[in-house]
Amino acid sequence: KEINKTIEKIVKTDLQEIKVAKEQAIEKAAEAKALIQAADAAKDKKAATTYERSIENAMSDQKIEQQKAIDKTMAESKEKRDAIKKLQLAENEKLKEVAAAIKDIIQKNPELKGLMPHLILENKPEGLRIQLIDKDKRSMFASGSSSMTPLTRQLLKTVAGLIEKMPNSVIVSGHTDAHPFVGARKYSNWELS
Protein backbone atom coordinates (compact mmCIF):
# COMPACT_ATOMS: atom_id res chain seq x y z
CA LYS A 1 0.00 0.00 0.00
CA GLU A 2 2.83 2.38 0.87
CA ILE A 3 4.52 1.68 -2.45
CA ASN A 4 1.24 2.33 -4.33
CA LYS A 5 0.80 5.62 -2.43
CA THR A 6 4.38 6.59 -3.34
CA ILE A 7 3.75 5.75 -7.00
CA GLU A 8 0.55 7.84 -7.00
CA LYS A 9 2.41 10.74 -5.38
CA ILE A 10 5.20 10.57 -7.98
CA VAL A 11 2.74 10.45 -10.87
CA LYS A 12 0.78 13.43 -9.46
CA THR A 13 4.00 15.41 -9.02
CA ASP A 14 5.16 14.57 -12.55
CA LEU A 15 1.80 15.52 -14.04
CA GLN A 16 1.82 18.79 -12.09
CA GLU A 17 5.28 19.66 -13.44
CA ILE A 18 4.15 18.93 -16.99
CA LYS A 19 1.03 21.04 -16.45
CA VAL A 20 3.12 23.98 -15.17
CA ALA A 21 5.46 23.78 -18.17
CA LYS A 22 2.47 23.72 -20.53
CA GLU A 23 0.87 26.71 -18.79
CA GLN A 24 4.11 28.65 -19.12
CA ALA A 25 4.19 27.92 -22.84
CA ILE A 26 0.59 29.13 -23.16
CA GLU A 27 1.48 32.35 -21.31
CA LYS A 28 4.43 32.98 -23.63
CA ALA A 29 2.22 32.40 -26.66
CA ALA A 30 -0.31 34.89 -25.29
CA GLU A 31 2.46 37.44 -24.76
CA ALA A 32 3.66 36.88 -28.31
CA LYS A 33 0.17 37.36 -29.67
CA ALA A 34 -0.17 40.63 -27.73
CA LEU A 35 3.12 41.88 -29.20
CA ILE A 36 1.96 41.06 -32.72
CA GLN A 37 -1.33 42.87 -32.14
CA ALA A 38 0.54 45.90 -30.77
CA ALA A 39 2.80 45.97 -33.82
CA ASP A 40 -0.19 45.67 -36.17
CA ALA A 41 -1.97 48.46 -34.34
CA ALA A 42 0.99 50.73 -34.90
CA LYS A 43 0.79 49.89 -38.63
CA ASP A 44 4.50 49.55 -38.68
CA LYS A 45 5.15 46.62 -41.00
CA LYS A 46 8.84 46.56 -40.34
CA ALA A 47 8.33 46.60 -36.60
CA ALA A 48 5.63 43.93 -36.92
CA THR A 49 7.95 41.70 -38.93
CA THR A 50 10.73 42.19 -36.36
CA TYR A 51 8.31 41.44 -33.55
CA GLU A 52 7.02 38.37 -35.36
CA ARG A 53 10.54 37.04 -35.80
CA SER A 54 11.48 37.69 -32.17
CA ILE A 55 8.23 36.10 -31.05
CA GLU A 56 8.80 33.07 -33.26
CA ASN A 57 12.31 32.72 -31.82
CA ALA A 58 10.99 33.13 -28.26
CA MET A 59 8.25 30.59 -28.89
CA SER A 60 10.74 28.18 -30.40
CA ASP A 61 13.04 28.63 -27.39
CA GLN A 62 10.05 28.16 -25.07
CA LYS A 63 9.04 24.93 -26.86
CA ILE A 64 12.61 23.64 -26.52
CA GLU A 65 12.64 24.51 -22.80
CA GLN A 66 9.23 22.94 -22.33
CA GLN A 67 10.36 19.74 -24.05
CA LYS A 68 13.52 19.68 -21.91
CA ALA A 69 11.39 20.04 -18.76
CA ILE A 70 9.08 17.23 -19.90
CA ASP A 71 12.06 14.99 -20.77
CA LYS A 72 13.66 15.70 -17.38
CA THR A 73 10.41 14.97 -15.54
CA MET A 74 9.94 11.72 -17.46
CA ALA A 75 13.54 10.62 -16.74
CA GLU A 76 13.12 11.40 -13.02
CA SER A 77 9.80 9.55 -13.03
CA LYS A 78 11.44 6.49 -14.59
CA GLU A 79 14.20 6.58 -11.98
CA LYS A 80 11.58 6.75 -9.23
CA ARG A 81 9.61 3.86 -10.74
CA ASP A 82 12.81 1.81 -11.01
CA ALA A 83 13.64 2.55 -7.36
CA ILE A 84 10.14 1.50 -6.30
CA LYS A 85 10.43 -1.70 -8.32
CA LYS A 86 13.73 -2.49 -6.56
CA LEU A 87 12.04 -1.94 -3.20
CA GLN A 88 9.18 -4.23 -4.19
CA LEU A 89 11.63 -6.94 -5.28
CA ALA A 90 13.57 -6.61 -2.03
CA GLU A 91 10.33 -6.87 -0.03
CA ASN A 92 9.33 -9.95 -2.03
CA GLU A 93 12.70 -11.58 -1.33
CA LYS A 94 12.38 -10.80 2.39
CA LEU A 95 8.94 -12.44 2.47
CA LYS A 96 10.36 -15.51 0.69
CA GLU A 97 13.10 -15.69 3.34
CA VAL A 98 10.53 -15.51 6.14
CA ALA A 99 8.44 -18.28 4.51
CA ALA A 100 11.54 -20.45 4.15
CA ALA A 101 12.52 -19.78 7.78
CA ILE A 102 9.04 -20.77 9.00
CA LYS A 103 9.17 -24.00 7.01
CA ASP A 104 12.70 -24.74 8.21
CA ILE A 105 11.92 -24.21 11.90
CA ILE A 106 8.80 -26.36 11.71
CA GLN A 107 10.61 -29.13 9.82
CA LYS A 108 13.34 -29.18 12.48
CA ASN A 109 10.86 -29.40 15.37
CA PRO A 110 9.77 -33.05 15.82
CA GLU A 111 6.49 -32.03 17.52
CA LEU A 112 5.51 -29.54 14.81
CA LYS A 113 6.84 -31.42 11.78
CA GLY A 114 3.58 -33.40 11.55
CA LEU A 115 1.67 -30.12 11.13
CA MET A 116 3.45 -29.16 7.87
CA PRO A 117 0.50 -30.39 5.76
CA HIS A 118 -1.69 -27.97 7.76
CA LEU A 119 0.49 -24.97 6.91
CA ILE A 120 0.22 -23.14 3.57
CA LEU A 121 2.63 -20.29 2.83
CA GLU A 122 1.95 -18.16 -0.26
CA ASN A 123 3.68 -15.01 -1.46
CA LYS A 124 0.86 -12.72 -2.69
CA PRO A 125 0.96 -9.13 -4.00
CA GLU A 126 -0.42 -7.93 -0.66
CA GLY A 127 2.21 -9.89 1.30
CA LEU A 128 2.92 -13.30 2.77
CA ARG A 129 -0.25 -15.33 3.31
CA ILE A 130 0.09 -17.90 6.08
CA GLN A 131 -2.78 -20.36 6.38
CA LEU A 132 -3.34 -22.97 9.08
CA ILE A 133 -5.92 -25.44 7.85
CA ASP A 134 -7.67 -28.55 9.10
CA LYS A 135 -6.56 -31.57 7.11
CA ASP A 136 -6.63 -35.35 7.29
CA LYS A 137 -9.30 -35.38 10.03
CA ARG A 138 -7.02 -33.35 12.27
CA SER A 139 -8.47 -30.10 13.55
CA MET A 140 -6.57 -27.05 14.68
CA PHE A 141 -9.29 -26.24 17.26
CA ALA A 142 -11.54 -28.27 19.51
CA SER A 143 -14.90 -28.83 17.82
CA GLY A 144 -17.37 -26.02 18.50
CA SER A 145 -14.74 -24.03 20.38
CA SER A 146 -12.27 -21.24 19.90
CA SER A 147 -9.73 -23.17 22.00
CA MET A 148 -6.66 -24.16 20.04
CA THR A 149 -5.12 -27.57 20.38
CA PRO A 150 -1.71 -27.51 22.15
CA LEU A 151 0.12 -28.20 18.88
CA THR A 152 -1.79 -25.41 17.11
CA ARG A 153 -0.84 -23.03 19.91
CA GLN A 154 2.83 -24.06 19.61
CA LEU A 155 2.69 -23.68 15.81
CA LEU A 156 1.17 -20.18 16.09
CA LYS A 157 3.82 -19.15 18.66
CA THR A 158 6.55 -20.33 16.28
CA VAL A 159 5.08 -18.44 13.32
CA ALA A 160 4.34 -15.34 15.43
CA GLY A 161 7.93 -15.29 16.70
CA LEU A 162 9.16 -14.87 13.15
CA ILE A 163 6.59 -12.43 11.79
CA GLU A 164 6.57 -10.14 14.83
CA LYS A 165 10.03 -8.93 13.74
CA MET A 166 8.65 -7.85 10.36
CA PRO A 167 7.51 -4.23 9.80
CA ASN A 168 4.48 -5.43 7.82
CA SER A 169 0.90 -5.33 9.02
CA VAL A 170 -0.75 -8.59 10.05
CA ILE A 171 -4.34 -9.50 9.21
CA VAL A 172 -5.93 -12.45 11.00
CA SER A 173 -9.07 -14.17 9.75
CA GLY A 174 -10.67 -17.49 10.48
CA HIS A 175 -13.45 -19.90 9.65
CA THR A 176 -15.06 -23.01 11.07
CA ASP A 177 -16.02 -26.36 9.68
CA ALA A 178 -19.56 -27.01 8.48
CA HIS A 179 -20.45 -29.57 11.17
CA PRO A 180 -23.31 -28.44 13.44
CA PHE A 181 -22.58 -28.40 17.15
CA VAL A 182 -23.83 -31.12 19.43
CA GLY A 183 -25.09 -29.88 22.77
CA ALA A 184 -26.63 -26.71 24.12
CA ARG A 185 -24.45 -24.01 22.53
CA LYS A 186 -25.78 -20.47 22.26
CA TYR A 187 -23.93 -19.82 19.02
CA SER A 188 -23.52 -21.33 15.58
CA ASN A 189 -20.53 -21.89 13.30
CA TRP A 190 -21.14 -18.41 11.92
CA GLU A 191 -20.70 -16.68 15.28
CA LEU A 192 -17.77 -18.90 16.18
CA SER A 193 -15.84 -17.99 13.03
Backbone bond lengths (Angstrom), bond angles and torsions (degrees), N, CA, C in turn:
res aa  C-N    CA-C-N  psi(-1)  N-CA   C-N-CA  omega(-1)  CA-C   N-CA-C  phi
1 K - - - 1.444 - - 1.515 110.57 -
2 E 1.348 116.25 -42.14 1.457 120.03 179.85 1.526 110.88 -62.94
3 I 1.319 115.79 -40.01 1.470 120.10 179.74 1.517 109.39 -65.24
4 N 1.341 118.22 -42.72 1.464 121.30 178.47 1.523 110.63 -63.13
5 K 1.340 118.07 -39.49 1.461 120.64 177.10 1.514 110.09 -63.62
6 T 1.332 117.50 -40.87 1.461 121.94 179.39 1.524 110.04 -63.71
7 I 1.323 116.92 -43.43 1.468 120.98 178.49 1.525 109.94 -60.79
8 E 1.336 117.25 -45.92 1.468 121.02 179.65 1.527 110.47 -60.26
9 K 1.329 116.67 -42.07 1.451 121.50 -179.59 1.532 110.61 -63.20
10 I 1.324 116.69 -43.33 1.465 121.49 179.48 1.531 110.25 -63.08
11 V 1.317 116.33 -46.13 1.468 120.38 -179.31 1.524 110.07 -62.35
12 K 1.346 117.86 -42.85 1.469 120.83 178.89 1.521 110.52 -62.38
13 T 1.337 117.13 -42.74 1.453 121.27 179.72 1.531 110.24 -63.50
14 D 1.328 116.55 -45.21 1.465 120.83 179.61 1.521 110.94 -62.12
15 L 1.309 117.23 -44.21 1.467 120.61 179.64 1.524 110.74 -64.56
16 Q 1.328 117.18 -37.50 1.460 121.02 178.45 1.526 110.10 -64.12
17 E 1.337 117.70 -42.39 1.461 120.99 179.52 1.529 111.10 -64.06
18 I 1.312 116.30 -39.97 1.467 120.53 177.85 1.528 109.81 -65.41
19 K 1.321 116.76 -41.01 1.468 121.65 179.75 1.527 110.29 -62.74
20 V 1.340 117.11 -42.97 1.469 121.09 179.52 1.530 110.14 -62.68
21 A 1.326 116.82 -44.64 1.468 120.33 -179.97 1.529 110.49 -62.10
22 K 1.315 116.53 -39.25 1.472 120.92 179.27 1.528 110.43 -66.85
23 E 1.334 116.48 -42.30 1.469 120.32 179.12 1.525 111.06 -62.92
24 Q 1.330 116.37 -37.98 1.463 119.83 178.19 1.527 110.68 -64.36
25 A 1.320 116.17 -39.71 1.468 119.88 178.27 1.523 110.49 -64.31
26 I 1.325 116.38 -39.25 1.472 120.65 179.13 1.529 110.09 -65.59
27 E 1.339 117.12 -40.10 1.467 120.57 177.87 1.526 111.04 -62.44
28 K 1.330 116.33 -43.98 1.473 120.22 179.50 1.533 110.63 -63.06
29 A 1.315 116.04 -39.36 1.470 119.37 178.39 1.525 110.46 -64.58
30 A 1.333 116.74 -39.16 1.466 120.29 178.09 1.522 110.76 -65.14
31 E 1.332 116.48 -40.63 1.464 120.27 176.84 1.528 110.56 -61.84
32 A 1.317 115.62 -42.28 1.465 120.35 -179.58 1.521 110.40 -63.46
33 K 1.310 116.34 -41.80 1.461 120.66 179.29 1.530 110.47 -63.25
34 A 1.322 117.06 -40.14 1.464 121.31 178.46 1.528 111.05 -63.47
35 L 1.343 116.43 -39.54 1.464 119.86 178.36 1.526 111.44 -64.96
36 I 1.319 115.95 -40.50 1.472 120.14 178.31 1.524 110.15 -63.43
37 Q 1.319 116.36 -44.14 1.468 120.20 179.65 1.530 110.94 -63.28
38 A 1.343 116.68 -38.47 1.461 120.40 178.63 1.534 110.58 -65.11
39 A 1.316 115.77 -40.65 1.467 119.95 179.58 1.524 110.67 -66.67
40 D 1.346 116.40 -40.92 1.467 119.95 177.99 1.522 110.96 -64.50
41 A 1.322 115.60 -39.12 1.468 119.51 -179.48 1.518 110.90 -63.53
42 A 1.275 117.19 -32.22 1.467 121.36 179.95 1.526 111.18 -79.25
43 K 1.333 116.57 -8.58 1.467 122.78 178.98 1.521 111.92 58.12
44 D 1.277 115.38 27.63 1.442 119.76 -179.71 1.519 107.30 -103.04
45 K 1.318 116.77 95.93 1.459 122.36 -176.28 1.519 111.83 -58.16
46 K 1.304 116.34 -42.90 1.442 119.30 -177.88 1.530 110.09 -65.12
47 A 1.301 115.92 -43.37 1.459 120.36 179.40 1.534 109.69 -65.59
48 A 1.340 116.08 -39.39 1.456 120.25 179.62 1.525 110.58 -63.23
49 T 1.329 115.92 -42.96 1.457 120.07 179.17 1.532 110.53 -63.61
50 T 1.331 116.66 -42.51 1.462 120.98 178.17 1.525 110.05 -62.85
51 Y 1.333 115.31 -44.39 1.467 119.36 178.65 1.533 110.85 -62.35
52 E 1.325 115.16 -43.25 1.468 119.21 -179.95 1.527 111.12 -59.67
53 R 1.326 115.86 -43.85 1.464 119.64 179.32 1.536 111.16 -64.27
54 S 1.330 115.97 -44.92 1.475 118.35 -179.22 1.529 110.25 -66.43
55 I 1.310 116.02 -34.71 1.468 119.78 178.24 1.526 110.01 -68.84
56 E 1.330 116.44 -44.01 1.460 119.52 177.84 1.529 110.84 -59.09
57 N 1.344 115.78 -43.17 1.474 119.89 178.14 1.534 110.82 -63.72
58 A 1.341 116.04 -42.86 1.471 119.84 -179.97 1.521 110.30 -64.81
59 M 1.338 116.31 -40.89 1.455 120.01 179.89 1.534 110.40 -66.77
60 S 1.326 116.05 -39.41 1.451 120.06 178.08 1.524 109.95 -63.39
61 D 1.347 115.44 -45.56 1.475 119.62 177.42 1.525 110.56 -60.80
62 Q 1.331 116.24 -41.20 1.470 120.40 -179.49 1.532 110.57 -64.19
63 K 1.347 116.69 -41.61 1.468 120.02 178.22 1.530 110.72 -62.50
64 I 1.318 116.23 -40.42 1.471 120.53 178.55 1.529 109.70 -63.10
65 E 1.341 116.46 -45.60 1.465 120.64 179.39 1.529 111.26 -63.94
66 Q 1.323 114.94 -40.43 1.462 119.22 178.68 1.529 110.35 -62.95
67 Q 1.323 116.82 -44.62 1.460 120.33 179.46 1.524 110.79 -64.07
68 K 1.341 117.04 -38.91 1.462 120.25 176.96 1.526 110.58 -61.66
69 A 1.349 115.92 -42.57 1.471 119.98 -179.77 1.529 110.49 -64.41
70 I 1.318 116.25 -41.20 1.476 120.58 178.56 1.523 109.92 -64.78
71 D 1.339 116.93 -45.34 1.468 120.89 179.35 1.530 111.09 -61.04
72 K 1.335 116.36 -41.88 1.465 120.70 179.48 1.529 110.33 -64.11
73 T 1.326 116.18 -44.99 1.464 120.91 179.58 1.524 110.73 -61.51
74 M 1.319 116.76 -42.89 1.464 120.93 -179.82 1.535 110.63 -65.25
75 A 1.330 117.27 -40.65 1.470 120.69 179.01 1.530 110.33 -64.80
76 E 1.343 116.35 -43.64 1.466 119.88 178.19 1.524 110.20 -63.69
77 S 1.323 116.52 -39.50 1.463 121.00 179.61 1.528 110.29 -62.94
78 K 1.327 116.57 -42.18 1.469 120.23 178.30 1.519 110.76 -63.06
79 E 1.329 116.52 -42.56 1.461 120.22 177.73 1.524 110.66 -60.30
80 K 1.319 116.58 -42.33 1.465 120.75 179.28 1.527 110.72 -65.23
81 R 1.324 117.12 -42.69 1.469 120.48 178.44 1.522 110.67 -63.38
82 D 1.343 116.29 -40.25 1.466 119.95 178.07 1.530 110.88 -63.86
83 A 1.326 116.68 -40.57 1.469 120.45 178.91 1.528 110.45 -64.67
84 I 1.316 116.89 -40.84 1.463 120.98 178.62 1.523 110.14 -64.72
85 K 1.326 116.31 -41.00 1.465 119.89 179.14 1.525 110.31 -62.53
86 K 1.335 117.41 -40.20 1.465 120.91 177.40 1.526 110.40 -62.26
87 L 1.335 116.59 -41.19 1.465 120.18 178.17 1.525 111.25 -63.33
88 Q 1.335 116.12 -41.52 1.457 120.33 178.69 1.532 110.76 -63.08
89 L 1.322 116.78 -42.80 1.462 120.52 178.97 1.533 110.88 -64.18
90 A 1.323 116.51 -41.28 1.463 120.19 178.50 1.525 110.53 -63.81
91 E 1.324 116.78 -41.55 1.475 121.30 177.73 1.522 110.11 -63.03
92 N 1.314 116.90 -42.38 1.465 121.63 179.17 1.535 110.37 -62.09
93 E 1.321 117.03 -42.61 1.464 120.73 178.24 1.527 111.16 -64.03
94 K 1.331 116.55 -40.57 1.464 120.52 179.10 1.531 110.11 -62.33
95 L 1.332 117.03 -41.83 1.466 120.46 178.94 1.529 111.11 -65.50
96 K 1.335 116.91 -37.04 1.469 120.35 176.02 1.530 110.35 -63.38
97 E 1.331 116.42 -40.19 1.465 120.51 178.60 1.528 111.20 -63.64
98 V 1.338 116.08 -41.32 1.463 119.85 179.10 1.527 109.96 -64.33
99 A 1.339 117.33 -43.93 1.469 121.04 178.65 1.529 110.25 -60.35
100 A 1.321 116.84 -43.62 1.465 120.58 179.41 1.531 110.83 -64.79
101 A 1.333 116.87 -39.12 1.465 120.58 179.09 1.530 110.85 -65.40
102 I 1.323 117.24 -40.33 1.465 120.85 178.08 1.524 109.52 -61.47
103 K 1.329 116.02 -49.02 1.469 119.90 179.74 1.531 111.07 -60.08
104 D 1.322 116.37 -43.41 1.455 121.21 -177.72 1.533 111.73 -62.87
105 I 1.320 116.32 -46.22 1.469 120.12 -179.14 1.525 110.94 -63.75
106 I 1.327 116.46 -41.39 1.468 119.68 -179.54 1.527 110.66 -68.42
107 Q 1.317 117.19 -40.26 1.473 120.84 178.49 1.527 111.24 -62.81
108 K 1.324 117.35 -33.25 1.461 121.24 -177.20 1.529 112.64 -82.48
109 N 1.330 117.46 -13.66 1.458 121.34 -179.28 1.529 108.53 -95.79
110 P 1.340 118.15 112.67 1.469 120.61 -175.95 1.534 113.21 -58.78
111 E 1.340 117.50 -33.53 1.466 120.09 -179.61 1.523 111.56 -71.80
112 L 1.325 116.78 -36.57 1.471 121.05 -175.78 1.524 113.23 -90.46
113 K 1.307 117.41 -19.66 1.464 121.36 -174.97 1.535 111.30 -53.76
114 G 1.330 117.02 -36.72 1.465 120.59 179.89 1.520 113.51 -68.04
115 L 1.333 117.19 -13.67 1.467 120.74 179.30 1.535 113.10 -90.55
116 M 1.321 118.37 -2.49 1.474 120.88 -179.79 1.528 113.11 -53.19
117 P 1.347 119.51 -39.46 1.467 117.80 177.67 1.538 113.22 -65.04
118 H 1.328 116.74 -16.86 1.464 121.55 -179.20 1.531 112.03 -90.51
119 L 1.310 116.65 -3.41 1.461 121.68 -175.86 1.527 109.43 -112.44
120 I 1.339 116.03 124.49 1.471 121.35 176.64 1.523 107.24 -120.62
121 L 1.323 116.42 123.59 1.461 122.83 178.19 1.525 108.18 -115.19
122 E 1.341 116.02 122.82 1.466 120.75 -178.90 1.526 109.44 -132.71
123 N 1.313 115.96 133.55 1.457 120.79 175.24 1.528 107.47 -90.03
124 K 1.332 116.69 111.46 1.467 123.38 -177.58 1.529 109.03 -112.54
125 P 1.344 117.99 163.87 1.468 119.64 178.62 1.536 112.89 -57.00
126 E 1.330 116.70 -32.25 1.463 119.10 -179.88 1.521 112.86 -84.29
127 G 1.336 118.09 -5.85 1.461 121.13 177.52 1.517 112.06 139.21
128 L 1.322 115.00 -163.77 1.461 121.23 -179.32 1.527 108.59 -86.54
129 R 1.327 116.37 120.86 1.457 121.52 177.18 1.524 107.86 -96.82
130 I 1.323 115.27 122.89 1.460 121.90 179.04 1.521 106.80 -115.65
131 Q 1.324 116.14 118.92 1.462 120.47 -178.99 1.525 110.09 -117.88
132 L 1.321 115.90 133.91 1.451 122.99 171.81 1.528 105.78 -110.41
133 I 1.311 116.67 118.24 1.459 119.77 -173.22 1.525 110.77 -124.47
134 D 1.335 114.06 153.25 1.467 119.85 171.77 1.514 107.43 -76.07
135 K 1.338 116.39 139.19 1.459 119.40 -178.24 1.527 108.26 -157.34
136 D 1.303 115.51 150.54 1.459 122.08 175.94 1.535 111.96 52.05
137 K 1.331 115.89 46.08 1.466 122.95 177.92 1.525 113.00 58.66
138 R 1.309 115.96 23.63 1.463 120.42 177.68 1.522 107.72 -117.31
139 S 1.327 116.28 119.28 1.448 121.63 -176.23 1.524 111.27 -96.29
140 M 1.300 115.37 149.86 1.452 120.93 177.54 1.536 110.88 -83.32
141 F 1.342 116.50 -20.27 1.462 122.64 -178.16 1.527 108.74 -130.30
142 A 1.321 115.35 155.95 1.461 119.63 173.58 1.522 107.90 -65.92
143 S 1.310 117.81 143.42 1.462 121.82 -176.65 1.523 111.01 -59.53
144 G 1.334 115.78 131.23 1.456 122.07 178.60 1.517 113.68 70.54
145 S 1.318 117.22 20.36 1.464 120.43 -174.77 1.524 110.55 -139.59
146 S 1.315 114.06 158.16 1.467 119.10 174.19 1.529 110.71 -96.12
147 S 1.318 116.62 8.22 1.473 121.50 179.31 1.526 110.30 -81.07
148 M 1.315 114.88 124.25 1.466 120.05 178.93 1.532 109.85 -76.30
149 T 1.310 114.71 152.65 1.458 118.77 171.44 1.532 107.27 -72.46
150 P 1.321 118.37 157.52 1.480 119.84 -179.69 1.528 113.31 -56.48
151 L 1.342 117.28 -39.47 1.466 118.99 178.85 1.531 111.62 -67.82
152 T 1.331 116.76 -37.53 1.468 119.94 177.31 1.516 109.72 -62.61
153 R 1.320 116.84 -43.50 1.465 121.27 178.75 1.543 109.87 -60.22
154 Q 1.317 117.16 -44.51 1.464 121.08 179.71 1.533 110.78 -64.77
155 L 1.338 116.31 -40.47 1.465 120.69 177.99 1.527 110.43 -62.63
156 L 1.336 117.51 -45.93 1.463 120.98 179.64 1.531 111.15 -63.19
157 K 1.344 117.84 -39.66 1.462 120.16 178.03 1.523 110.38 -62.53
158 T 1.327 116.86 -39.98 1.469 120.96 179.27 1.524 110.50 -63.79
159 V 1.327 116.19 -48.55 1.472 120.70 -179.91 1.529 110.12 -64.28
160 A 1.336 116.78 -44.80 1.470 120.78 -178.90 1.528 111.13 -61.54
161 G 1.323 116.89 -37.15 1.465 120.05 179.31 1.516 112.65 -60.35
162 L 1.312 116.51 -30.48 1.475 119.83 179.45 1.526 111.69 -85.01
163 I 1.315 117.23 -42.13 1.471 118.28 -174.52 1.523 112.90 -81.39
164 E 1.340 118.12 -17.48 1.461 118.37 178.83 1.527 111.61 -66.96
165 K 1.311 117.96 -19.80 1.464 122.38 179.87 1.531 111.72 -83.11
166 M 1.321 115.96 -10.00 1.463 120.92 -178.00 1.533 109.65 -84.39
167 P 1.356 117.62 147.77 1.467 119.96 178.60 1.539 112.72 -79.59
168 N 1.315 117.21 -7.45 1.459 121.55 -175.23 1.523 112.13 -71.12
169 S 1.324 115.41 157.14 1.451 121.44 173.22 1.517 108.78 -74.72
170 V 1.337 115.35 156.48 1.458 121.15 178.30 1.530 107.68 -122.42
171 I 1.311 115.64 132.16 1.464 121.69 175.96 1.519 106.85 -117.40
172 V 1.329 116.58 129.25 1.461 121.60 -179.80 1.518 108.32 -114.60
173 S 1.316 116.55 130.82 1.462 121.04 174.91 1.520 107.77 -138.43
174 G 1.316 116.53 163.31 1.447 119.04 -178.63 1.512 112.07 -152.95
175 H 1.314 115.18 170.70 1.458 121.30 177.10 1.520 108.01 -152.44
176 T 1.312 115.14 169.23 1.467 119.90 178.90 1.512 109.01 -117.81
177 D 1.331 114.75 174.27 1.460 118.30 173.87 1.529 108.63 -78.88
178 A 1.293 117.42 179.46 1.463 121.30 -176.68 1.531 112.09 -97.76
179 H 1.314 118.35 3.59 1.461 121.08 -177.96 1.530 110.42 -76.92
180 P 1.351 116.94 127.32 1.470 118.50 178.30 1.530 110.05 -68.11
181 F 1.320 115.62 152.29 1.454 121.08 -179.15 1.523 110.94 -74.64
182 V 1.303 114.74 147.29 1.464 120.93 173.36 1.515 105.89 -104.48
183 G 1.308 116.84 130.81 1.456 120.40 179.53 1.516 110.89 114.53
184 A 1.296 115.34 -174.62 1.468 121.72 -173.95 1.524 110.91 -96.34
185 R 1.301 118.43 68.32 1.467 122.63 177.52 1.518 108.84 -88.15
186 K 1.308 116.96 147.78 1.463 121.44 179.70 1.522 111.18 -99.57
187 Y 1.318 116.16 17.42 1.463 120.47 178.84 1.520 109.13 -146.85
188 S 1.327 114.42 161.74 1.463 121.18 -179.87 1.525 109.20 -109.16
189 N 1.337 115.63 -179.11 1.467 120.00 175.72 1.523 111.28 -56.73
190 W 1.317 115.56 -36.03 1.469 120.52 -178.50 1.537 110.42 -59.99
191 E 1.321 117.28 -52.24 1.452 120.44 179.65 1.533 111.66 -64.11
192 L 1.315 116.07 -38.42 1.462 119.57 -179.68 1.531 111.69 -62.04
193 S 1.335 116.64 -41.77 1.465 118.45 -178.16 1.516 110.68 -69.04
